[in-house]
Amino acid sequence: MKLGVNIAPNGAPAVASAAERLGYDVAFVPEGYRTDAISVLGMLAGRTERIGLAAGVLQIPARSAVMTAMTASTLETLAPGRVRLGLGISNAHISEGWHGVRFDRPLRRTREYIEIVRLALNDEPVRYRGELNELPLPDARGEPFRQFGSAHAAAVPIYLAAIGPRSLELAGEVADGWFGVFCSPDRITESLPHIRSGRDKAGLRDKGFEVAPSVPVVVGRSPDEAADAVRHYIARFVSLGSKEHSFYHSLMKTMGYPNEADEVHDRYGAGDHAGAAAAVPFGFIDATALLGPRERIAEKMTAYAEAGVTTLALSPFARAIEEQQFILRVAAEALDRAGLA
């Protein structure tokens, strides 16, 4: 099992460079509340030499598929052989509220989006007729897009963010990897059969597939105290949108915390952010994060590896850059201690 790191914009070069020195395989750059991923990835392409660079993940509603392909191809030119393209359909709250794109038929929209991206990355003229997309338009006054000169762009792996069974199966069918969130080792075990079903459907069972869950990590003597650093992060996700349409609220319920999920959502919606964070159950945090001393982190890493994780994408939860670097070093030592390096 390899290690990856999720990198925030503040201090990104220093954290990525430290991860590279420690032998981390890939740096994932998230996109969401206040920042895009591409700006940071472009900077890291020029400030690192070996570590992989991945969007974790680009929001599908925010960009046309052709623009995403152009972006991936440009990054591949800047950092040959190091780019991975992470994509996610996002959710109704962000798609409709931020980008003005209706959140309808998300699985079909994702499938067509990836098919268009692959057409463009393969240097083919982008002529596409789908159920939701048509390129060029019937009355278009321009020629189809074609990405000339992207010699290695066709090899850029595509990772898909997915939560539910149908989206997991789609990831197995159309992508090269799965980028998961709020994943316990048990949830990895439960999710992989859906991914394998998709691989079988596409005739890809024998080809490699990355399983890369995003996992918070906090180093400390007490797991209970370490968990406090992650509470606000989880509360914010669980509170997104309505209860009926929130993937993350549903996930917390599915993992055994229905009442707590409702309380977190209600408190956050009422403006009680501190109360929402306090309502996040320790059991949920401990199941989906690495908390405590190095030895405990090593044990949990072993559980992830045995569940089928190929790359553990760590989010070092600390404000100071030096402390984030320290956490990455401890995690690398834990991986070695567990015999997984």
C-alpha positions as a Python dict, from the first residue, in 0.01 Angstrom:
ca = {
    (1, 'M'): (0, 0, 0),
    (2, 'K'): (127, 343, -99),
    (3, 'L'): (71, 674, 74),
    (4, 'G'): (-76, 989, -75),
    (5, 'V'): (-135, 1329, 82),
    (6, 'N'): (-426, 1569, 54),
    (7, 'I'): (-286, 1920, 28),
    (8, 'A'): (-452, 2252, 112),
    (9, 'P'): (-345, 2565, -82),
    (10, 'N'): (-180, 2731, 220),
    (11, 'G'): (173, 2597, 242),
    (12, 'A'): (115, 2354, -43),
    (13, 'P'): (473, 2358, -183),
    (14, 'A'): (628, 2290, 159),
    (15, 'V'): (387, 2006, 240),
    (16, 'A'): (418, 1849, -106),
    (17, 'S'): (798, 1870, -96),
    (18, 'A'): (805, 1705, 245),
    (19, 'A'): (576, 1426, 119),
    (20, 'E'): (801, 1379, -183),
    (21, 'R'): (1112, 1346, 37),
    (22, 'L'): (929, 1093, 254),
    (23, 'G'): (842, 878, -45),
    (24, 'Y'): (472, 956, -77),
    (25, 'D'): (335, 845, -412),
    (26, 'V'): (87, 1120, -495),
    (27, 'A'): (-35, 1461, -383),
    (28, 'F'): (-412, 1509, -407),
    (29, 'V'): (-544, 1866, -424),
    (30, 'P'): (-908, 1909, -321),
    (31, 'E'): (-1152, 2150, -479),
    (32, 'G'): (-1446, 2294, -298),
    (33, 'Y'): (-1540, 2570, -66),
    (34, 'R'): (-1303, 2852, -149),
    (35, 'T'): (-1034, 2714, -377),
    (36, 'D'): (-995, 2541, -710),
    (37, 'A'): (-756, 2251, -757),
    (38, 'I'): (-589, 2342, -1086),
    (39, 'S'): (-413, 2656, -963),
    (40, 'V'): (-242, 2459, -688),
    (41, 'L'): (-159, 2164, -913),
    (42, 'G'): (5, 2397, -1164),
    (43, 'M'): (222, 2544, -889),
    (44, 'L'): (316, 2199, -757),
    (45, 'A'): (411, 2084, -1107),
    (46, 'G'): (690, 2341, -1096),
    (47, 'R'): (788, 2291, -731),
    (48, 'T'): (817, 1911, -719),
    (49, 'E'): (1000, 1653, -929),
    (50, 'R'): (867, 1301, -871),
    (51, 'I'): (548, 1290, -670),
    (52, 'G'): (225, 1225, -860),
    (53, 'L'): (-21, 1513, -894),
    (54, 'A'): (-393, 1452, -876),
    (55, 'A'): (-711, 1655, -849),
    (56, 'G'): (-904, 1523, -556),
    (57, 'V'): (-1151, 1600, -713),
    (58, 'L'): (-1252, 1837, -993),
    (59, 'Q'): (-1621, 1921, -983),
    (60, 'I'): (-1792, 1796, -1299),
    (61, 'P'): (-2064, 2066, -1295),
    (62, 'A'): (-1804, 2342, -1284),
    (63, 'R'): (-1630, 2273, -1618),
    (64, 'S'): (-1712, 2143, -1962),
    (65, 'A'): (-1563, 1802, -2035),
    (66, 'V'): (-1349, 1950, -2312),
    (67, 'M'): (-1205, 2212, -2076),
    (68, 'T'): (-1123, 1940, -1824),
    (69, 'A'): (-940, 1744, -2094),
    (70, 'M'): (-749, 2056, -2198),
    (71, 'T'): (-652, 2115, -1836),
    (72, 'A'): (-533, 1758, -1782),
    (73, 'S'): (-333, 1770, -2104),
    (74, 'T'): (-169, 2098, -2003),
    (75, 'L'): (-75, 1963, -1660),
    (76, 'E'): (67, 1650, -1824),
    (77, 'T'): (288, 1875, -2038),
    (78, 'L'): (414, 2049, -1723),
    (79, 'A'): (464, 1727, -1523),
    (80, 'P'): (499, 1435, -1768),
    (81, 'G'): (384, 1101, -1632),
    (82, 'R'): (276, 1241, -1296),
    (83, 'V'): (-82, 1357, -1353),
    (84, 'R'): (-397, 1176, -1239),
    (85, 'L'): (-739, 1324, -1309),
    (86, 'G'): (-985, 1300, -1021),
    (87, 'L'): (-1349, 1376, -1103),
    (88, 'G'): (-1668, 1399, -900),
    (89, 'I'): (-2028, 1484, -981),
    (90, 'S'): (-2048, 1685, -654),
    (91, 'N'): (-2400, 1718, -511),
    (92, 'A'): (-2725, 1905, -564),
    (93, 'H'): (-2630, 2176, -316),
    (94, 'I'): (-2314, 2272, -505),
    (95, 'S'): (-2420, 2185, -859),
    (96, 'E'): (-2740, 2388, -853),
    (97, 'G'): (-2654, 2648, -590),
    (98, 'W'): (-2304, 2735, -709),
    (99, 'H'): (-2280, 2642, -1075),
    (100, 'G'): (-2638, 2665, -1198),
    (101, 'V'): (-2634, 2309, -1331),
    (102, 'R'): (-2935, 2090, -1256),
    (103, 'F'): (-2843, 1784, -1055),
    (104, 'D'): (-3040, 1541, -1267),
    (105, 'R'): (-2933, 1193, -1378),
    (106, 'P'): (-2593, 1220, -1208),
    (107, 'L'): (-2471, 875, -1310),
    (108, 'R'): (-2553, 928, -1676),
    (109, 'R'): (-2401, 1274, -1664),
    (110, 'T'): (-2081, 1134, -1515),
    (111, 'R'): (-2057, 853, -1771),
    (112, 'E'): (-2095, 1089, -2068),
    (113, 'Y'): (-1855, 1341, -1917),
    (114, 'I'): (-1580, 1080, -1883),
    (115, 'E'): (-1643, 950, -2234),
    (116, 'I'): (-1599, 1301, -2375),
    (117, 'V'): (-1286, 1361, -2168),
    (118, 'R'): (-1132, 1037, -2298),
    (119, 'L'): (-1216, 1128, -2657),
    (120, 'A'): (-1033, 1457, -2616),
    (121, 'L'): (-733, 1307, -2434),
    (122, 'N'): (-696, 1052, -2715),
    (123, 'D'): (-645, 1334, -2967),
    (124, 'E'): (-967, 1241, -3142),
    (125, 'P'): (-1213, 1496, -3283),
    (126, 'V'): (-1478, 1534, -3015),
    (127, 'R'): (-1792, 1427, -3195),
    (128, 'Y'): (-2033, 1291, -2938),
    (129, 'R'): (-2402, 1209, -2924),
    (130, 'G'): (-2530, 1108, -2586),
    (131, 'E'): (-2852, 1131, -2393),
    (132, 'L'): (-2743, 1452, -2219),
    (133, 'N'): (-2460, 1586, -2435),
    (134, 'E'): (-2418, 1663, -2801),
    (135, 'L'): (-2092, 1793, -2946),
    (136, 'P'): (-2077, 1987, -3165),
    (137, 'L'): (-2431, 2123, -3141),
    (138, 'P'): (-2647, 2050, -3449),
    (139, 'D'): (-2630, 2413, -3560),
    (140, 'A'): (-2273, 2473, -3445),
    (141, 'R'): (-2073, 2731, -3638),
    (142, 'G'): (-1743, 2575, -3534),
    (143, 'E'): (-1553, 2252, -3590),
    (144, 'P'): (-1525, 1974, -3329),
    (145, 'F'): (-1258, 2021, -3065),
    (146, 'R'): (-932, 1831, -3110),
    (147, 'Q'): (-642, 1831, -2863),
    (148, 'F'): (-335, 1835, -3086),
    (149, 'G'): (9, 1767, -2945),
    (150, 'S'): (-77, 1598, -2614),
    (151, 'A'): (160, 1306, -2664),
    (152, 'H'): (103, 1140, -2325),
    (153, 'A'): (-236, 1276, -2225),
    (154, 'A'): (-420, 959, -2330),
    (155, 'A'): (-241, 774, -2050),
    (156, 'V'): (-363, 1007, -1774),
    (157, 'P'): (-555, 788, -1525),
    (158, 'I'): (-903, 898, -1425),
    (159, 'Y'): (-1019, 849, -1067),
    (160, 'L'): (-1387, 886, -983),
    (161, 'A'): (-1530, 993, -649),
    (162, 'A'): (-1816, 762, -554),
    (163, 'I'): (-2027, 673, -251),
    (164, 'G'): (-2335, 464, -336),
    (165, 'P'): (-2342, 115, -492),
    (166, 'R'): (-2440, 236, -839),
    (167, 'S'): (-2174, 504, -848),
    (168, 'L'): (-1914, 256, -724),
    (169, 'E'): (-2008, 18, -1004),
    (170, 'L'): (-1979, 304, -1252),
    (171, 'A'): (-1632, 386, -1118),
    (172, 'G'): (-1525, 29, -1176),
    (173, 'E'): (-1666, 35, -1527),
    (174, 'V'): (-1540, 368, -1663),
    (175, 'A'): (-1251, 483, -1441),
    (176, 'D'): (-902, 376, -1341),
    (177, 'G'): (-949, 433, -971),
    (178, 'W'): (-1188, 520, -689),
    (179, 'F'): (-1141, 822, -466),
    (180, 'G'): (-1340, 759, -148),
    (181, 'V'): (-1432, 977, 149),
    (182, 'F'): (-1533, 882, 505),
    (183, 'C'): (-1418, 526, 447),
    (184, 'S'): (-1360, 277, 723),
    (185, 'P'): (-1179, -47, 638),
    (186, 'D'): (-1516, -223, 662),
    (187, 'R'): (-1669, 18, 413),
    (188, 'I'): (-1381, -49, 173),
    (189, 'T'): (-1453, -421, 200),
    (190, 'E'): (-1824, -361, 136),
    (191, 'S'): (-1758, -129, -159),
    (192, 'L'): (-1513, -339, -359),
    (193, 'P'): (-1767, -596, -485),
    (194, 'H'): (-1960, -312, -652),
    (195, 'I'): (-1639, -191, -816),
    (196, 'R'): (-1555, -543, -930),
    (197, 'S'): (-1901, -574, -1080),
    (198, 'G'): (-1828, -266, -1291),
    (199, 'R'): (-1487, -400, -1390),
    (200, 'D'): (-1644, -729, -1498),
    (201, 'K'): (-1912, -547, -1695),
    (202, 'A'): (-1644, -361, -1890),
    (203, 'G'): (-1415, -664, -1924),
    (204, 'L'): (-1148, -494, -1712),
    (205, 'R'): (-1115, -728, -1411),
    (206, 'D'): (-753, -813, -1500),
    (207, 'K'): (-646, -450, -1536),
    (208, 'G'): (-519, -251, -1240),
    (209, 'F'): (-750, -27, -1039),
    (210, 'E'): (-658, 222, -767),
    (211, 'V'): (-851, 227, -439),
    (212, 'A'): (-762, 559, -278),
    (213, 'P'): (-974, 665, 21),
    (214, 'S'): (-918, 1008, 171),
    (215, 'V'): (-841, 958, 542),
    (216, 'P'): (-779, 1227, 807),
    (217, 'V'): (-479, 1168, 1031),
    (218, 'V'): (-410, 1330, 1368),
    (219, 'V'): (-111, 1232, 1580),
    (220, 'G'): (-146, 1246, 1958),
    (221, 'R'): (-142, 1041, 2275),
    (222, 'S'): (-520, 1033, 2313),
    (223, 'P'): (-741, 925, 2021),
    (224, 'D'): (-1034, 1108, 2184),
    (225, 'E'): (-847, 1438, 2187),
    (226, 'A'): (-712, 1379, 1836),
    (227, 'A'): (-1067, 1330, 1712),
    (228, 'D'): (-1158, 1688, 1806),
    (229, 'A'): (-944, 1822, 1521),
    (230, 'V'): (-1167, 1646, 1266),
    (231, 'R'): (-1513, 1721, 1408),
    (232, 'H'): (-1581, 2049, 1225),
    (233, 'Y'): (-1468, 1900, 894),
    (234, 'I'): (-1712, 1611, 923),
    (235, 'A'): (-1997, 1829, 1049),
    (236, 'R'): (-1964, 2059, 749),
    (237, 'F'): (-1993, 1773, 501),
    (238, 'V'): (-2280, 1599, 679),
    (239, 'S'): (-2476, 1928, 684),
    (240, 'L'): (-2449, 1997, 309),
    (241, 'G'): (-2788, 2042, 144),
    (242, 'S'): (-3107, 1876, 264),
    (243, 'K'): (-3112, 1552, 456),
    (244, 'E'): (-3291, 1383, 168),
    (245, 'H'): (-3021, 1474, -85),
    (246, 'S'): (-2702, 1469, 123),
    (247, 'F'): (-2469, 1180, 37),
    (248, 'Y'): (-2268, 1239, 353),
    (249, 'H'): (-2567, 1256, 588),
    (250, 'S'): (-2690, 931, 436),
    (251, 'L'): (-2347, 775, 474),
    (252, 'M'): (-2328, 853, 846),
    (253, 'K'): (-2674, 699, 888),
    (254, 'T'): (-2575, 390, 691),
    (255, 'M'): (-2265, 346, 906),
    (256, 'G'): (-2481, 319, 1218),
    (257, 'Y'): (-2539, 673, 1338),
    (258, 'P'): (-2884, 786, 1215),
    (259, 'N'): (-2978, 998, 1517),
    (260, 'E'): (-2638, 1161, 1535),
    (261, 'A'): (-2647, 1241, 1163),
    (262, 'D'): (-2980, 1420, 1211),
    (263, 'E'): (-2851, 1614, 1509),
    (264, 'V'): (-2537, 1725, 1326),
    (265, 'H'): (-2743, 1837, 1028),
    (266, 'D'): (-3002, 2019, 1239),
    (267, 'R'): (-2751, 2200, 1459),
    (268, 'Y'): (-2536, 2309, 1167),
    (269, 'G'): (-2840, 2431, 976),
    (270, 'A'): (-2946, 2636, 1279),
    (271, 'G'): (-2608, 2808, 1290),
    (272, 'D'): (-2478, 2609, 1589),
    (273, 'H'): (-2157, 2495, 1423),
    (274, 'A'): (-1985, 2416, 1751),
    (275, 'G'): (-2280, 2207, 1865),
    (276, 'A'): (-2286, 2024, 1532),
    (277, 'A'): (-1918, 1941, 1563),
    (278, 'A'): (-1965, 1820, 1920),
    (279, 'A'): (-2249, 1594, 1802),
    (280, 'V'): (-2027, 1405, 1557),
    (281, 'P'): (-1984, 1065, 1726),
    (282, 'F'): (-1634, 954, 1818),
    (283, 'G'): (-1706, 610, 1675),
    (284, 'F'): (-1765, 754, 1328),
    (285, 'I'): (-1448, 963, 1344),
    (286, 'D'): (-1236, 675, 1472),
    (287, 'A'): (-1370, 442, 1202),
    (288, 'T'): (-1283, 682, 919),
    (289, 'A'): (-960, 844, 1043),
    (290, 'L'): (-616, 761, 1180),
    (291, 'L'): (-601, 888, 1538),
    (292, 'G'): (-347, 864, 1816),
    (293, 'P'): (15, 752, 1848),
    (294, 'R'): (224, 596, 1574),
    (295, 'E'): (160, 240, 1688),
    (296, 'R'): (-217, 282, 1673),
    (297, 'I'): (-193, 446, 1332),
    (298, 'A'): (16, 151, 1208),
    (299, 'E'): (-251, -95, 1321),
    (300, 'K'): (-522, 95, 1137),
    (301, 'M'): (-306, 116, 824),
    (302, 'T'): (-280, -262, 828),
    (303, 'A'): (-659, -287, 839),
    (304, 'Y'): (-688, -57, 536),
    (305, 'A'): (-430, -256, 343),
    (306, 'E'): (-603, -585, 423),
    (307, 'A'): (-935, -435, 309),
    (308, 'G'): (-792, -365, -37),
    (309, 'V'): (-665, -8, -29),
    (310, 'T'): (-384, 56, -277),
    (311, 'T'): (-316, 422, -191),
    (312, 'L'): (-406, 577, 144),
    (313, 'A'): (-465, 948, 80),
    (314, 'L'): (-386, 1112, 413),
    (315, 'S'): (-516, 1451, 526),
    (316, 'P'): (-284, 1582, 801),
    (317, 'F'): (-513, 1780, 1030),
    (318, 'A'): (-301, 2060, 1175),
    (319, 'R'): (-283, 2435, 1123),
    (320, 'A'): (95, 2482, 1123),
    (321, 'I'): (289, 2363, 818),
    (322, 'E'): (559, 2217, 1041),
    (323, 'E'): (303, 2011, 1227),
    (324, 'Q'): (156, 1881, 901),
    (325, 'Q'): (506, 1778, 794),
    (326, 'F'): (554, 1606, 1130),
    (327, 'I'): (230, 1412, 1085),
    (328, 'L'): (339, 1299, 739),
    (329, 'R'): (669, 1173, 880),
    (330, 'V'): (496, 982, 1160),
    (331, 'A'): (256, 828, 908),
    (332, 'A'): (545, 718, 686),
    (333, 'E'): (713, 561, 989),
    (334, 'A'): (386, 389, 1080),
    (335, 'L'): (361, 243, 731),
    (336, 'D'): (713, 108, 764),
    (337, 'R'): (643, -24, 1115),
    (338, 'A'): (338, -209, 982),
    (339, 'G'): (556, -372, 714),
    (340, 'L'): (351, -216, 436),
    (341, 'A'): (610, 11, 277),
}
